[in-house]
Amino acid sequence: MPTAPVKNLVTGGAGIIGSHLVDRLIKSGEKVICLDNFFTVCKENIAHWIGNPSFELIHQPCRTNQA
């Protein structure tokens, strides 16, 4: 029975450590969802993956005004 492809969620994926993990996963053929708030980093660390079908970027602020 074929299994669905696995997607790896990397929180903080645009940071120094997270972006290196994203690089390694995609280069090894994995699919990656990168979740980051870009509070202390910028998209430059993962810009080379934007548009790659194995990469999905989610910009999610960590704070909300909701209680």
C-alpha positions in Angstrom: 0.0 0.0 0.0 1.5 3.3 -1.0 1.9 5.9 1.7 1.4 9.6 1.5 4.5 11.7 1.2 5.7 13.1 4.6 6.1 16.8 5.1 8.5 18.0 7.7 7.5 21.0 9.8 10.5 23.2 10.7 9.6 25.9 13.2 12.0 28.8 13.1 13.0 27.6 9.6 14.3 30.9 8.5 16.7 31.2 11.4 20.4 30.1 11.4 19.8 26.6 12.6 16.4 26.1 11.1 17.5 27.3 7.6 20.4 24.8 7.6 17.9 22.0 8.6 15.6 23.1 5.7 18.6 23.0 3.3 19.5 19.5 4.4 16.0 18.1 4.3 15.2 19.5 0.8 18.6 18.4 -0.6 17.8 14.9 0.6 14.5 14.9 -1.2 12.2 15.7 1.7 9.2 18.1 1.6 9.4 21.0 4.1 7.0 23.4 5.7 8.9 26.3 7.1 7.1 28.2 9.9 8.6 31.4 11.1 7.6 34.8 12.4 10.7 36.6 11.0 11.1 38.5 14.3 14.9 38.3 14.4 15.7 37.0 10.9 14.8 37.8 7.4 13.8 35.7 4.4 17.3 35.8 2.9 18.2 32.6 4.7 15.5 30.6 2.8 15.0 32.8 -0.3 16.6 30.3 -2.5 13.9 27.8 -1.7 10.9 30.0 -2.5 9.2 28.7 -5.6 10.5 25.1 -5.0 7.6 22.6 -5.0 9.2 20.8 -2.0 9.1 24.0 0.1 6.2 25.8 1.7 6.6 29.0 3.8 4.2 30.1 6.5 4.8 33.5 8.1 3.0 33.3 11.4 3.4 36.1 14.0 3.8 34.5 17.5 1.7 37.1 19.3 -2.0 37.9 18.8 -4.3 40.4 20.5 -6.7 37.6 21.4 -6.8 36.4 25.0 
